[in-house]
Amino acid sequence: MAKYDNLREQILDQARHLLVEKGYINVTMRKVAHLVGCTPTSIYLYFENKDALIHSLIEEGMDILHQKIKECLAAESDSAAQFKRMCHSFLEFGFTNPEYYVVMFQLPTDEMVPYPAEKYRRARSNLQQFADVLHQARGEKQPTIDPLVDATMVWSLLHGATSLYLAQRIDARIPKELFLTRTVDYAASMLNPIHQSS
């Protein structure tokens, strides 16, 4: 059984399990309280409502991913090597943390209160870091193409690969490590200039 430093941590953990297993509509503060073994009133001491709880789950995952990106930057001095390591880390994060990944990137949000703007700006900084490193790696080779656009294309590739892997839609004949490596190779092709058509 997992050990928790505090009640808030336990609430987040149990809510994440329930959200991924049952979906947004079936998550209630009362159900989370039952799983945690506390009263619903105790949860409201930490979270104003269900959406505030889910927003905290998204933020928690984004913070973990942000820390992993920082570790990639610290591990390499060359920006191209940093970029490839970041792509690899993104995939590994999704492959090994499916619940976090689903909550962060795959949760239907139609019925949920919009993610707060200030939290969204923090989450967007992860994508911006990809764009910044991509720009640094290219140097002056491709000044006319917005690196944020290409970083978004890279995230689309990484997200697609992660989603297929988590859904077990990858052909069983393809080893996980080969799939991961080749995905990073394709993502890294964005390091090379692509000439815009006139």
Buried (B, 14 or more C-beta within 10 A) or exposed (E): EEEBEEBBBBBBBBBBEBBBEEEBEEBEBEBBBBBBEBEBEBBBEBBEEBBEBBBBBBBBBBEBBBEBBEEBBEEBEEBBBBBBBBBBBBBEBBBEBBBBBBBBBBBEEEEBEEBEEEBBEEBEEBBEBBBBBBBBBBEEEBEEBEBBEBBBEBBEBBBEBBBBBBEEEBEEEEEEEEBBEEBBEBBBEBBEEEEEEE
